[in-house]
Amino acid sequence: MGWLAALCLVLLQTGAHGFDIFDGISLNHQEITESAILETTLDVCRAVVQAAGKKFTPPIPPYTAESVARACDAAKSSKSFSQTIEFIQDKNVGIDQRYFYSARHHFENEEFTKGKKLITSGLSAVKANNKFQNFEAARKTLGRLLHSLQDFYSHSNWVEMGETNPNSKLIKPGSLGKTAAKSKATCRSCNGDDCTNNILEDILREKILTTGYFELLPGSSKPDGKCSHGGGFDRTSSIDPTGGINKDTKDSEHGHLHVKAANMAIAATKLVLEDIRLAAGDATFLQLMGINKGKALCFVIDTTGSMGDDIAAVKEVTSSIINSRVGTEDEPSAYILVPFNDPDFGPLTRTTDPDAFKRAINSLTATGGGDTPELSLSGLRLALTGAPPGSDIFVFTDAPAKDDHLLGAVRTLVERTKSVVNFMITGSLGLRRRRAINNTNNQQQQRQPRAITKASSKVYADLAQASGGVAIQTTKSQLLMATTIVTESSSSAQVLLLQAARNPGKSANFTFTVDETVKNLTIFITGRSVAFTLISPSGVSQSSTDPTGPLISSSQSLGNFQTLELTTQVGRWEIRLVSTNPYTLKVKGESSIDFLSDFLEVSEGPLGGFEVLENRPRAGANASLRVTVTGGVSAIVTEVFLVVSLTSERVNGSLEALGKGKFLARFDSIPSGEFVVLVKGQSNESSTRSSKATTSFQRQSSNSIRASAVTVSADDLDGVLEPGVPLSVPFSVSSNGSGGSFTIQATNDQGFTLSFPSTLLLTAGSMANGMVNITAPAGTASGTDVTLTIEANAPGGTDANYVVLRLTVLVLVTDFTEPGCQLLSLQSDCSADCSASMWELSVEVTDGVNGTGIDTISFRGGNGTSNTSLLAGNATLVSYNASCCSPDVEIVVVDQVGNVGSCSYTVRTTTPTLNNLGALSLKLCLLQVGDYRLLISSLYKYIIHDVGVTDIKADCYH
C-alpha cells in the first residue's frame, strides 16, 4: 500500500497497484525518502560549513549521495551515506511486506490515533537511540515511521482539503484536529472512472479528516457512506460508495493529486528529519545519515597480566592515529574500546572525543587472569553490536578464546554488520605454557606470552577470513609496527580489488584489474613461507626473492604477515603464490568507486516482489542480488560473480540495469562453500581527474557469505522493549534439507534475561515455530540498544542460519510538551558600524512543571557567546551576547525525551509594516523605550524592527 513497490526496482510482474520506477511518472516511497534525506542533509552541511566561517558550495541538482557528501566535505563517506539511504528506504518499503494488512501502518480505515502513535513512538525511539549513538536501530525505526507518515498524505483527504503545508500535528502532542466519526458519511460513489469529486462537500468545507477503507479478502465490508482506498486489491471499492481516494500513483482514483501528495510527503519527511536534527544536533544528525569523514576506530583488548607490552603498543598507535588524523578527511567518526579479561568483558566505551578515548586507553592496565583462555569472543560480540556497520575492528590478544560457544553468534554478527575483524595475536603456536603467578605477594603476573594452539588460532583465522580481515601472529616487539600498518589501511576510501584464501596451501595464480581511480595499491599476504611472483600490466615481473625490483615500492614482513606497496599501473595484474601452508591474499587500494550488495528473497506478502534478505541465502535455489555502485557517476556494472573463497570457482550472474546506479544480478545456483561477490565494470573516472578514458574496474566484497538450507525468520513487532516488561518475539525455522532436531541458541549483547526452546523438531521441508522471551531489567536507560540473535543449527552441526534483531529499550514517554522560552531582557547599542557595537539578551528556559527537564541548549544562526545557569523551579537562565554584525540568533532547547522548542531573536531594523504589528501574540510585556513605557505583546521584536529601537528592556506577564 502507499507509494508501493517493495523495492520497485526489482518488483515482479504481480499486477500490484504499485508503479514502475522507470516510467518517471509517479513518485514512490524510496524516491520521496531519498529526496528528503538529500535535501535535509545538504541544509545541515550548509549550516555546519557556514558556522565554521567557510564558503559553502552546493552541488548542482539533481542531488545524489555522492554530490551531497562532496558538498559536505566528506567525499569519502559517499558509500556509507548511500548505504544509510538504502537501508532507510528498505525499512520503509518493508512495511508493505510485513504489515500489509495493518490499517494503522498505512492510515487506512480512519485509524488516525493508532497511526499517529506509530509515528510519535517511533520518533521517541529514534531520539533515544541517537543519544546513545545507536544509529542502526535509529535508522531502522526512522524508515518504518516514514512509511506511515508518507501514507497519510496519499490515503487521507489532507490534500483534497486544500492544505498546502504538512500536518505538523502528526509529530506533535495533541489531536490531529477534526476527524470523521465512524457514523459520518464521507464519500459518494465515483462517476464511472471519474472520482475527482467523490468526497462530500461538507467534509472538505469543515476540514474533517478521513481516509479510505481497505480490505483484501472477498466478502469484506466497510461502514456505510465511507470512502474506499481504491485500486484492484481493495475489495471495498466496489461497495457503495464505490471508487477510492488514494493518490499512490498518477493512475490512482485521485491520481490527479498524486504530485501534490508526493511533494507534501517530501515536505513532511523533511519536517521529521529537521525535528530529529534539532533534538540530536548537527554533528549527531550527520552521523545518523552516515556522513563521516573517516571510519570508526574500534579496539577490543585483552587486559590480562601478560598483555602489558601489547597495551603499551596500542596506547602508542592510538596516539599516533589520533595525532595524524584529527582535522583531516580520515578523522575517525567514533572511537570505541572494549576490554576483556576473565571472568569479565566490557564495558563498551564509545565517544567522538579523541582526548576522551586517549584517556580510556591510557587507563587500561594488564592484570588478572589465571587459566590461558579468555573471553575474547564476548568482547568481540560487544564490539560488533556497538560499532557502526562496516567498521574495521582490531582484536589484541595472546590467548585462545574461552567462550568459543559464541562462535556462531559472532560469525552471524560479522555477516550481518559486514564489519572487518583483524586479530593481532602475540601468543606462540604449538607450545602451551602457563603464566607464572606470584600468589604469595599478589604481584602482577609475569609478562610471558600465552601459548595458542593451532586449533584455537584457527578460530581467529576463520573469523578474520570470513570478515575480510587478517589474523596476524607476531612478536610483542613487532606488534606496534604491525598494528600501524593495518590501521593505516583502514581509510574509509579503501576498496578491495581481490581477496582469496587457500587452506591447505598450494600454488595458485590470481589476477586483478587496476583502474584509473585507484591509488596507494597494496597487497597483504598472511601465512608462513609464502613465495610470490608479480607480473604488471606491461609484462614486467618481480619475485619475492628480488627486494629491489621495479614493481614494489616498499615491503615489510612481520611474523606471518607481509605487505607489498606497488607502483600503481592501470590494467591487468597477476600474482602467483607458492606455499604448502595455509595463506590469504588481499589486494587493496584507495578509490572513490565501490559497491553495495544485498541478496533478495521473494516476499511472502500479497504483493509478491522481493525484499532484502538479512541472513544467509537459501542453498540449492536460484538467487537475486541487488548491486549499487557508489562514488562513480559514470561507472556501470558489466559482470557480477559469486567467487568461492578457497578455490576461486566462479558463478556468473545475468545482469539487468535498473537505473540510478542499481543493478540486479540473477544466479541459477549459489556456491556450496563460502563465497564473495566480485563486481566488474567500466568507468571514465580518474583519481587525477585529468584522464577521461574509459577503463575497466573490479571490486570485491570483504565479507564471505555462505548459503544455508535452513531458514530462520522472526518478527520484532515494533522493535521496542519496555524495562521490566517481558517481550515475546515469535520466530520460525524451516529447512529444505533433512529434518530432525534443530538446536536453538538465542543470545543478546546486554545480558538481558532470555527464555527460548533449546530444540525444535522439523520434518524435511516443514516449518516449526518458537518463542523467545526477553526482559530488560527495570531501570534500564531509555535508548539502550540490544541485539538479539536467534540461531538454528541443523542436526550434527552441519548447517545453520540465523536472524538478528535490533531492539530499543524505551521508557514509556509521557512528556510531549516542548520546552519554552521567556524573554527577560534584550539590550543593544547597535550603530551603523556594527563591528564596534554589541547586543545581548537574557532568556529563561523551562520544560514546564511536569516536564522531564532540559537536556541541551544550543544556538543557531549566531556567532556570539553564551552562558547558562540553573534557576529555581526546573528553569535555566540563558545569557547571550554578540556583535551587531551577527544580529540574529535561534535558541534550540531539547528536553530529556527529545521534545524540541526554539526561540528566535534579532536586533535587525526594518521599515514599519502593519502586518508585522498584527502578528503579535497575546502575552503582554511592559516595554521601556527611553522615557516611555508601553504595554505590548511579548513578540515585541516586531516593534523593535518597526521603530528601529535599540535600547530596550521588558518585563513580560501571562
N, C-alpha and C positions, 0 to 999 in steps of 0.2 A: 504494500500500500504506500501511499505518499509518493514522493518522487522516487518511483520504484526502480527496480533492477538491482538485485543483489549482484554487484559487480556487473553493471551494464556492459562493460567492456567485454564480458565473456558470457552473456546470457544465452542460454539455449533458446531455440525457437519453440517456446511453450505456449504462445498465444496469450501470454500475460498482458494485463493492461499497463505494462511498463512501456518504455520508449527506447528508441535507438540512439545511443550516444553519438553516433556518427552522422546523423542527419542534420545536426546543427540547428534544429528547430526548438526542441524542448530542453529545459534545464532540469538536471536531476540532483539527488541528494549529494552525490560526490562533487559535482561542479559548484553547487551552492556552498558547500563546506569549504572547498578549496579556495574559492574566490574570497570568502570572508576571512579565512586564515591568512592568505597572502596580503590582503589589504590592511588588516589589523596589525600584522607583524611589521609591515612596512611603516605604519604610523608609529609603532613603538620604537623602531630603529631610528626613525627620523628624530623623535624626541630625545633619544639617548645621544645621538651624534651631535645634535644642536646644543644639548645641555653641556656637552664637553667643549663647546666653543668651536666646533668644526663645521665645515660646509657639508651638507647632505646632498648627494647626487642620486635622485630617484631613477629607477630603471624605466625603460620605455615599455608601455603597455603593448600587448597583454603580458601580465606578470607571470613569472614562473618561479619555482622554488630556487632555481639557480640564480636568476636575476635578483630576487629579493635577498638571498643570502649574500650575494656580492655587494649589494647596496648597504647591507648591514655590517660590512667589513668583516664578514665571516664566510668567505667563499668556500673554505674547506669543509664547512658544515652543510653544504648543499645536499649531501647524501642523507645525513641524519634528519634534516628538515623535510626532505622528500619522504623519508621513511615515516616520520611523525604524521605528516598529512595523510599518507596512505593508510596508516594504522587507524587514525581517527575516522577516515572515510569508511574503512572496513567495518568498524564497530557501529557506525551509523547505519549502513545498509543492512547489517546483520540483524537489526530489529525486524526487518521484513521477513527474515528467515525464521527467527526464533520466536517472535511474538506477533505473528501474522494475525492471529485470532483475537489479540488483546486490544479492545477498543480504546483503553486508556493510553496505550503507547502510540496511538495514531489520531487521537482526538476525534474518534468516531462515537456515535450513539450518545452525543451530548455528555460525554464523560469529562467535563471541564475540571472538576475538583481533583479527580484522580490523575488526570493528565498533567495538571499544573504541579501536583505533588511530586511526580516523577522528575520534573524539571528543577524545582526548588531543592528537593532532597539531593538530586544529582549535583547541583551547584554547591551545596554544602559539603558534599564528599570531595569534589574537585578541590575546593579551597582548603579543606583539611589535609588532603594529600599533598598539596603544594607546600604547606607549612613544614612537612616532613621530607620534602623533595622526593616524594613517591610519584614520579612523573608518569610511569607507565600505567599505574592504576588510575591516575587523574585523566590520562588520555582516553582510556577505555570508557570511563564514565562520561566524559565530555562527548565522545562520539555518540553514545547511546542517547543522552538527553537532547542532543541537537536534532536527532531524528524526530522526536516528538515535537520539539519546538517548531521545526520547519513544517511538519504536517499540519500544525494549527492553521497556517495561512493558506494551505491548499484545501483543507477539509472543513473549515468553518466559513462563516459569511463575513469575516472581518473585512476583506477586500470589497465585497459587494456593498457593505455599509458606507463605502466612500472613504474609509480611513486611509491616510497617506503615510502614516508612521507605524512602526511596530508597536504591539501591545506590551508596554513595559511592565504591566501588572503580572505578566506571566512569570517574571523573575523577582517580583517584589511582594511584600506581605499584603494581605487583604484579598478581597474578591476580585474577580475579573470584570465585574460590572453586571449589567442585566444579562441573565441567561434565561433561555426559554424553559418554562415549566413543562413537565412531561405531558401534561394535558393540553398544551397550547399548540395549535396547528402552525406550521412554519412554511409549508410549501404547497403549491398547486402542481398538477401534472404538467409536464412539458407539452408544448405544442408540436407533436411529432418529434422530430430531432432537434427542435429549437427549444433550448432550456434557458435562454438568456433572461427570461422574466418569471421563472418558476418560484422564486422566493416571495412570500407575501409582502405587500406594501407596508403593512403596519410593523412587521418585523424589522424592515430596513429603516422606516421612519423613526421608530422608537429605539433604534440601535440595540436590538435584543440579539444576543449571541445565540447561534445554533450551529449544529453540524449535521452532516449526513449520517444516515444509519447504514451499516454494512453487515451483511450476513452471507456466508459462503454456502451453507448447506441448503438443499431443497426443502421446501416447506417452512422456511424461515418467515418471520413476521417483523413488523415494526409498529410503534404506537400510531394511532390514527393521525393523519394530517402531517406527518413528519417527512422531512426531506430525506432522500437517499444519497448514499455516496455516488452510486452510478458505476457504469462500466460492466464489462462482460462477466466478471466474477461475482458481482453483487446481486444476490437473489431478491433483495428488497426493491430493486429499481423497477421491477415490473409490477409492484404493488402500488395501488393508488395512494398518494400522488406519485406518478411514475417519473422516471428520469433520475437526475442526480445533480450535485452541485460541486463535485470535486474539480480541482484545477491542476491535476497531476501533469497533464500534457496539453498540448495545443489541440489535441483531438478529443479531450475530455468534454463532458457536458458543459462545463463552464470554462472550456479551453480558451475562450476569448479573453479571459483574465489570467491566463497562465503566467505571462511575463510579469504582470504586476505582482502576482502572488509570489513568484520566484524571487523577484527583486526585494519584496518585503521580507522574505525568508532570509535573504543575504543580509539585509539590514538588521534583522532580529538576531542572527547569528553573531554579527559584529557587536551587537549590544551585549550579548552574553560574554563574548571574548573580552570586551572592554571592562565588564564588571569583574571578571577573573583577573585581568591585568591590574586593576586598581587595588584589589584585595592582596595580590601577590607582590606587586612591584614590578618594574620593568625588567630587571635582571632575571628574576624568577620566571616571569612570563616567557622570556626568550628561551630559557632552559626548557620550559614545558613544551615549547614548539620545536625543540631540537636545534636551536640556533646557539651553537657553542663554538668558541674559537678552537678548542682542542678537545681531545678525548679525556675522559676521567682518568685519574691516576689512582689505581687500586692495588694495595699491598695486603697480602694475607701472610702473617709472620708467626712462625713457631718461636715461642718465648721461653722454652725450657733451657736448662742450665748450660748445655753445650753450644747454644746459639749466640754467645756473646759476640764473636767475631762477625757473624752474619748480620746481626743487628747493627753493629758499627758500620758495616758496609752499606746497609740500607739507609742509615742516617746520612752517610756521605753522599750517596747517589740522589737521595731525596733533596738535599740541599742544592746539589748541582742542577737537578732538573728545574727546581723552582727558580733558582737564580738565573738560569739561562732562558726560561720560557715565559715567565711573568712579563706581561706587557707585549708579548708577541702573538702572532696568529696561532701559535701552538700552545698557548697558555692553557693548562688543564681546566676543564669546565667544573670539575669537582675533585676533591681529594678524599679517598676512602681508605680506612685502615681497619683490619680485623685481626687481632691477635688470637692465637690458640695455644693450648697447653694441654695438660691432663691433670685434673678432670674437667677443665673449663675451656670455653672458647667465647670470643666476643669480649665486650660489646662492639658493635659496628660504630665507627666514628665517621661521619660524613660532613664535610664542610667545604665552603668555597673560599675560605680564608687560608692562604698558603702559610701564614705565620702560625695559625692555629694547628695546622697539620704538622708543621715542623715540631711544635711543642708536643703534640701527641706522639710522634715518632721518637722524639728525644726522651720521652718519659718511659719508654719501654726498657725493661731490664730482663736479663736472662736468669731465670731461677726456676726451681721446682722440677718435677718430672722424675719418675723412678724407673718404670719399665720403658723399653725403647719406643714402641708405637705411640703416636699422639693423635689428637682429634683434628687432623688436617682436613678431612672431608667435611666435617661440621663447620669449620671456619670458611672453607671454600663455598659451601652451600649458602652461608650467610652473605658472603660477598656477591655471589651470583644473583641473589634476590634483592640486594641493596644497591648494586651498581646499575647504571643505565644499560639497556640492551646494547650489544655490540661493543662492550668495553674490553680493554686489554687488562687482564688480571694477572698479577705476579705472586706466586706462592713460594715462600722461602722456608725450607726445612732441611733437616739432616736425618729425618726419621720416617719410617713407613707409617701408613695410615692404620690407626687402631679401629676406626669406625668405618671399615670397608663395606659394612652392610648398607651404607648410604650411597654406594657407587651408582646404583640405578637411578636414585633421585638426583644425584649430581649430574650424571650424564644427561638426564632428562632436562635439567635446567640449562646445561650447556647448549643443547639443541634448541631449546625454547628461546633463550635470550640471544643466541648467536654471538656470545662473548668468546673471546680468545683467552685461553688459560696457559700461562707459561710457568713451568716449575723450575726453580733454581735450587738444585739439590747438591748438598756438600757432604753427604754420607758416602762411605766407601762400599763398593759392591762385594758381595760374596761372603765376606767375613762378618761375624756377629760378635760384637764386643759390648759389654755392659759398661756404662759410665761409672766411674768411681765416685762414691758419695761419702762424704765425711759426716756420718750421722752423729758422731760424738760431739763435734764442735758446731754442728748445724751450719757449716760453711758452704759457700757457693760450690756447686758441682764443678769438677774439673772440666775444662773445655776440650773434651775428646770427642771427635765426630762419631756419631752413632752409625752402626752398620745398617745398610739397606740391602736386603736380599734381592735377587733378580725377580722373584715373584712379586715382591712388594713394589719394586721400582716400575714394574710393568703397569701397575695401576696408574701411576703418574704419566708414564709414556703414552698409554692408551688414551687417557683424558686429554693430554696435550695434542695428540694427533687428531682426535675427534673434533677438537675445538679449533684447530688450525694454529696451535701454539707450538712451543718447543719444550722439551724436558732436558735441561742442561745439567750434566753431572760434572762438577768441577771441584777444585780445592777451595778451602776457605780464603786462601790468599789471592785466588783468581776471581773470587765472586764479584768484587767491585767492578772489575773490568767487564765481566760477562753481563752483569746487570746493566751497566751503562750502555753496552752495545744493543741489547734487546729493547731497553726502554727508549733509546733514541730512534728505534724503528717503529715506534707506536704512534707516529703522527696521524692525525685524522685524514690526511691526504694520501696515506699509504694504501696501495692496492695490491692485490695478489694476482700475479700472472700465471703461476703454476705451483702446484703442491702435489707431492707424491710420496709414497712410502713403500718399502719392500721389507717384509718380515716373513720368512727368513731372508737375509740379504742375498742379492745376486746381481750380476751385471745387467745394466739396463740403459737404454738411450731415451732421452727426453727432449722435446722441442718446445720452444715458446716464442711468441711474436712480440716484438717491442715496437710501439707506435711513437709518433711524433710528440705526444703529450708526456711520455714517461721520462722522468729524471731520477737520479740517485738510485740506479739499478743495483740491487744487492741479492746475492744468493746465500741462503742459510742451509747448512748441512749438519744434521746430528747423527752420530754413530761413530763407532770405533773403527779405525783403519779403513777409511773410505777414500779411494783414489778417484780423481776426476780428469776429464779432458773437455775443454771448452772449445767450441767452434763458432766463430762470429758470422754474421750475415755475409761478410766479404770473403769468407773461407779461411780466415786466419785462425790458428789453433793455439792453445796453451794448456799444458797439463799441470797437475798438482806437484810435479817434481821440478817445475820451472817457476820460481817465485818472481822472476823479473820479466815475465813476458809482456806483450803489448795489450792484453785484454783485461787484466786485473790491475786496477789502480792501487788497491791495498787489500790485505787479507790478515786475518787473525785466527788462531787456533787455541782453544781453551777447553781442556778436558775432552768431552765427546762432541764439542761444538766448534764449527768453523764458519767464518763469514768471508765472502768474496765480494768486494765492491768493484763493479765492472765499469769500463769505459762505455758509455751508452752509445749504441749503434742501432739505428732503425732497421727492422727486418727480422728474419727468422734465425733464431739462435738454436744451438744444440749443445747439450751436456751429456756426457757419458760417465756413469758412475760404476765403480767396480768395488765390491766388498762381499764378504761372506757373512758379515754381521748385519743385524737389522739397521736400517737407516731411514731418515726422512729428508726430503728436499723441498725447499720453498724458494720461489723467486718473487721478489717484491720490488716495488718502485713507488714513486710519488706521481700521481696523475689526477686530473680533475674528473676523468671518466671512470665510472664504476657502475654497478648494477645492484638491484634488489631482486629477490626472487621468493616466491611463495607457492607451495603446492596448493591446488584447489581440489575440493571434493564436490560431488553432485549434492545439491541441497535436498534435504528431505521435506522441505516446506512445500506448500501448494504451488508456489511459483516455479519450482524447478530451478534451473540455472546452477551456479556454483557459489560456494563460499570458501573463504580461506581456511585451509587445514592447519591447525595449530599443534598437531603432533605428527607421528610418523605416517607416511603414505602407506597405502594398502599393498601388500605383496601379492604377486600373481594377478595383477589387474593393470589396465591402462591407467595413465595419469596425465594430468594437465598442470602446467607450471606457468605462472604469471611472471614475466621478466620486465623490470622497469629500468631503463637506462637513466643514470643520473650524471649531471655535470657536463654533459656534452650535447650542445644544442643540435649539432649536425650528425651525431652518432646514430647509426642504425645497426640493429642486430641482424646478422645473416645466418648464424647457426647456433644451436643450443644442444649441448651434450650432457648426459649423465655419465661420469667417469668413475670407474671402480678404483678406489684408492690404492689397493695393493697390486693391481695388475695393469691399470691404465686402459682396461677394456672400455669401449665407448658405446653408448646407446644414443642414436641420433633422433632428435625430435622434429616433427613437422611444424613449421613456423607460420604464424599469422600475425601481421601487423595490426595493431588496434588503435593507433593514434596516440598522440601526446607522450611519445617515448615508451609506450607499453606494447608488449608482445605476448602472444600466447603460444607456448610450445606444447605439443601433444605427443605422448610417448605410448607405443603399443605395449611396452613392458618396462619394469623397473629392475635394475640390477639386484641380485640377491644379497650381495655384500655391501659394505659401507661404500658410499659414493659421494662425489661432489658435483657441483654444477659448473660447467665450463661454457662461457659465452664468447662467441667470436662475432666481429662486426667490422664496420668501416666508419671512418671519421675524417674530416678535414681540419680537426682541431690541432693546435700545436702548443707546446709549452712555451715557445718563444713568441707565438702569435705572428711570426714573420713568414711562416710557411703555411700555405693553404692547400697543399697537395693532399689528395685522399690517400690514407694509409689504412692498413688492416690493424685491428687491435684484438687482444684476447684478455679476458678477466676470468678469475675462478673464485668460487665461494670458499671461505675459510673453513666453515664447519662441515664435517662429514654428516651424511644423512644415511639412515638405514630404513628399509621397508619392514613392515610387520603384518602378519596375518591376523593379529589381534587389534581390535578397535575399542577404544575407551572414549566415552563421551560423558559429559556432566553439565548440569545447569547450575550456574552460580546465582540464579534468580537476579536480584538487583545488585549483587556483589557487596552488600552491606552487612556488617556484623556488629550487633549491639552488645556492649560489655555486659557480661553476666547472663546473657540470654543465649541458649544453645541455638545454633543454626544447622538445619538439616540440609545436606547437599545430596540430591539423588544422582546416581551415576549408573551407567550400564556398560557391560562388557560383552563383546561378541567376537567370534572367530570364524574365519573361512578356512581354517586348518582343522586339525584334530581337536576333539573335545577332551574333557577330563576336569580335574580340579585345578582351578586357576588361583594362584596365590595373590592376595590383595595387600598392598602396602600403601598406607596413607601417612604422609609426613607434612609438617609445616615448619617454617623457619623461625617462628616466635615461641615455640614450645607450648602452644595452647593445647588444652585438653582435647583429645580426639577419641572417637569410638568408631569402629568400622568392622565389617565382616573380614575375617582372616582369609577366607576362601570363598569362591563362587563356583558352582558346578555347571559346566556347559556341555551340551552335546554338540557334535560337529555341525557348524552352520547356524547355531542357535544364539540367543542372547539371554543374559541374566542381569538382573537389576540389584543394586545395593544402595546403601545409605551411609554417608559419612556425617557424623555429628561433631561439630567443632564449637568450642566455647572460649571466648575471650574473657579473661578474669575481670571482675568488676574493678573499675578504676583505670582500665587501660585507656591511654590517651586517645582522644578523637583524632583521626587521621593516620593512625598506625596501620601500616600495610602488612598483610600476612599472605604469604604464598603457600597455597595448599596444593600438594602434588599427590595424585592418585595413580598408582602404578599397578598394572595387572601382568603377572608372569605366567606363561604357559607351563604345563606340567614338564618337569625336568629342567626348567630354566632355559629352554631352547629359543624362546621368543618372548617379547614384552612390548607393551606400549603404555602410554600414559596420557594424563590430561593435567594441565597446570592452570589453577585458578588464582587470580589476584583479588583478594577480599580487602575491604576497607572497614576498619573499626570506626564507627560513627556514633557518638553520643547523641541521644535524641535532642534535636535543636528546637528550642522554644523561643529564642530571641531572633525575631525577624525585623527588628526596628533599626533603622540606620542611625549611626551617631550624628549628633547635631553640633552646630557652631553658634556661639553667641558673641557678636562683636562688642568689645568693651571700649576700644578707642582706636582711632586712625588719625595719625598726625603726619603732616608733610610740610616741608619748606621748599617744594619743587619750584624751580625757576627756569628761565629759558636755557640756561646752561645746566643740563641735567646731571652732568658729571660732578658738579660742585654742590649738589644737594641730595638729601636723603629723605626717605619716608619710613614710617613704622606703624605697626598695628599690634593690638593685643586682642586675643580671641580666647573665649572659654569653650572648651570642647568637652562634651559629655555623651555617655551612652545611655542616659536615662536611668531612672530609679531601678528598673528591673533588668537592665542590660547586663551583658557578660563582661563589660569593661573594655577600655581602649587597648588595642593591640599595637597598632603602628600609626604614626603620623608622618606624612611625607608632603613634599612641596613640588608643584609642577608649574612651569612657566615663569619662574623667577630665579634669580641667582643671588639672593640675599642670604643673610644668616638668621638662624632661628635658635630659640631656647624653649624648653618645656619644663614645667614644674607641676607637681601634683597639688590639687586643691581638695578641700573637703567635699564629701558627697560624690565620690566617683567622677570627679571632674579634673580636667587638665588645663593649665594656663599655657597658651602658646603665644610667644612674642616673636615678631618677625621684623627685620629692618633691611632695607635695600636702597641702592642708588636709584634716583629718579629716572635714570636711563633704563631701569628694569621696573616699569610701573605696574606690572600685573603679577599676581600670584594666585594659585589654586591650592588650598589646603585639603589633602585627601586623608580622611580618617577611617580606619578599619577597626572593627571590634574583634573580639576573640573568636567569633564564629564566621567572620568574613563579610559581615554586612558593611557596606561602603557608603560613607557620606562625604560630600565635598562642598567646599565653600570658596567662592572666588571673590577677590578684592582687587581694586585698581585705583590709581590716582591720575589716570588719564583725564584730560579735559576735552569736552566736545561741545558742539553747538546745541543749545536747548531745543528739545523736541517735546511735543505734547504726549507722544506715545510713550516716551520714557517715564514721564510723570505718571502716566496711567498704569504703569506696571508695578506700582508699589504694593507691598504686602500689607497686612493688617496689624503687624506688630509695631508698636509705637516707640519712638525714641525722642528724647529731649536733646535737641541738636544745638550746640553752642557754635555760632558763627560770629566772630568778633564780639560786639556788644549785644547781639540779638540772640534770642532763644526761640526755637521753633519746635513744635510738637509734630513730628512727621513719621513716616514709615521707617521700619528698620532697614529696608533696602535703600538707604539714603545715598548709596553710591551713585544712583541716577541723578540725584540733586547735585552731588559733587561734580558729576560730568557736566550738568547743565549750566551751573553758575560759575564754574571754574574755581571753587573754593579749595584752598589747600591747607588751612589750619582749622581742623575740626575735632571736636570731642563730642562724645554721645553717651547717654545713659539710656538703655532700652528696657522696655517693660512689656510683659504679656498682657 
